[in-house]
Amino acid sequence: MAEIVLTRIDDRLIHGQVATQWIAKTGANTVFVLNDEVAKDPFKQELMNMIAPANAKTRYYTLKDGIKAIQEAASEEKIMILVTDPKDVLTLIDGGIEIQDVNVGFLPKAEGKKEVSPSVYVDQKEVDAFKALHDQGVHLNVQSVPNTVPANADELLSA
């Protein structure tokens, strides 16, 4: 079975920090972007492919198809999972994907959202999803780039 080296929630999915820092830090050789909208949009995929480093394969799946793809991935694959919402991680776990740690990188500011860190804003649905992940024993950390100290993830549970 393949190894999941990072599960990251980031509204931007593949972008500069992921391409230049997280992939190198984790040793990921395959990036699974699990997002129903992006899985159906070749233009968005091509934009992300332009950013992704050549040493990591990129794969785009709906959440449902991503679960199957992860389960069938080759043992030599070191997978980075990118999703945009904590509910997506719950869907993966409910689908049988074992996830013990989740990195929260960027959730955008919007009306009705509370600031957890300078790059993470959450609404009540996201707080509820983070609480559900925490209750399942998933370790949460808020960290934009690997060389910074993770912020206190307790804020995700009490916003």
C-alpha positions in Angstrom: 0.0 0.0 0.0 1.2 3.5 -0.7 2.3 5.9 2.0 0.4 9.1 2.7 3.1 11.6 3.6 0.9 14.7 4.0 -2.8 15.5 4.0 -3.3 19.2 3.6 -6.4 21.5 3.6 -5.7 24.4 1.4 -8.2 26.3 -0.7 -5.6 27.0 -3.3 -4.6 23.3 -3.7 -1.3 23.3 -5.7 0.4 26.6 -5.5 3.9 28.0 -4.9 4.4 26.9 -1.2 3.1 23.4 -1.9 5.3 23.1 -5.1 8.5 24.5 -3.7 8.4 23.6 0.0 5.9 20.9 1.1 6.6 18.4 -1.7 10.4 18.7 -1.0 9.9 18.5 2.8 7.6 15.4 2.7 9.4 13.6 -0.2 6.0 13.2 -2.0 6.3 11.8 -5.4 2.6 11.9 -6.2 0.1 14.7 -5.5 -3.5 13.8 -5.3 -5.8 16.8 -5.7 -9.1 15.6 -4.5 -11.8 18.1 -5.5 -14.9 17.5 -7.5 -14.7 20.8 -9.4 -11.1 20.6 -10.3 -11.4 16.9 -11.4 -13.7 18.1 -14.1 -11.8 21.2 -15.2 -8.8 20.5 -17.5 -7.9 24.2 -17.5 -7.4 24.4 -13.7 -5.5 21.1 -13.8 -3.2 22.5 -16.5 -2.5 25.6 -14.4 -1.6 23.5 -11.4 0.6 21.2 -13.5 2.6 24.3 -14.6 3.3 25.0 -10.9 3.9 21.4 -9.7 7.6 20.2 -9.7 8.6 17.7 -12.3 9.6 15.2 -9.7 6.0 14.7 -8.5 3.2 13.3 -10.5 -0.1 15.1 -10.2 -3.4 13.3 -10.2 -6.9 14.9 -10.1 -9.9 13.0 -8.8 -13.3 13.6 -7.4 -13.4 12.7 -3.7 -15.2 9.4 -4.5 -12.7 8.4 -7.2 -9.8 9.6 -5.1 -10.6 7.1 -2.3 -10.4 4.2 -4.8 -7.2 5.6 -6.4 -5.5 5.9 -3.0 -6.5 2.4 -2.1 -5.1 1.1 -5.4 -1.9 3.2 -5.4 1.4 1.4 -5.8 3.5 0.8 -2.7 6.3 3.0 -3.9 4.1 6.0 -4.1 4.5 8.7 -1.4 1.2 10.6 -1.6 0.4 14.1 -0.7 -3.4 14.6 -0.5 -4.7 18.1 -1.1 -8.3 19.1 -0.4 -10.1 22.4 0.2 -12.3 21.6 3.2 -12.1 19.7 6.4 -15.3 17.9 5.5 -13.4 16.4 2.6 -11.0 14.7 5.0 -14.0 13.2 6.9 -15.2 11.8 3.6 -11.8 10.2 3.0 -11.8 8.7 6.4 -15.3 7.4 6.1 -14.2 5.9 2.8 -11.5 3.9 4.5 -8.5 6.1 4.1 -6.3 6.1 7.2 -5.4 9.7 8.1 -3.7 10.5 11.4 -2.5 14.0 10.8 -3.9 17.0 8.9 -2.1 20.1 8.0 -4.3 23.2 7.6 -2.6 25.7 5.3 -5.1 28.2 3.9 -8.9 28.8 4.3 -9.9 32.2 2.9 -11.4 35.1 4.7 -15.1 35.5 4.0 -18.2 36.9 5.6 -19.2 34.9 8.6 -15.8 33.3 9.1 -13.6 33.8 12.2 -9.8 34.2 12.0 -7.9 31.3 13.4 -4.5 32.4 12.0 -3.5 35.0 9.4 -4.2 32.4 6.7 -7.0 30.4 8.2 -10.6 31.6 8.6 -13.4 29.2 9.6 -17.2 29.1 9.8 -19.3 26.9 12.0 -19.5 24.0 9.5 -15.7 23.9 9.3 -15.4 24.1 13.1 -17.8 21.1 13.4 -15.8 19.2 10.8 -12.5 19.9 12.7 -14.1 18.8 15.9 -15.3 15.6 14.3 -11.7 15.0 13.0 -10.3 15.7 16.5 -12.8 13.3 18.1 -11.6 10.6 15.7 -8.1 11.1 16.9 -6.8 13.1 14.0 -3.9 15.4 14.9 -4.5 18.9 13.4 -1.9 21.6 12.8 -2.0 25.0 11.3 1.1 25.7 9.3 1.6 27.6 6.0 5.1 26.5 5.3 7.2 23.7 6.7 9.9 26.0 8.3 7.5 27.8 10.6 6.2 26.6 14.0 2.7 25.2 13.7 0.0 27.4 15.2 -2.2 26.1 18.0 -4.8 24.0 16.3 -7.2 24.3 19.4 -8.4 27.5 17.7 -9.9 25.3 15.0 -12.1 23.7 17.5 -13.4 26.8 19.3 -13.9 29.4 16.7 
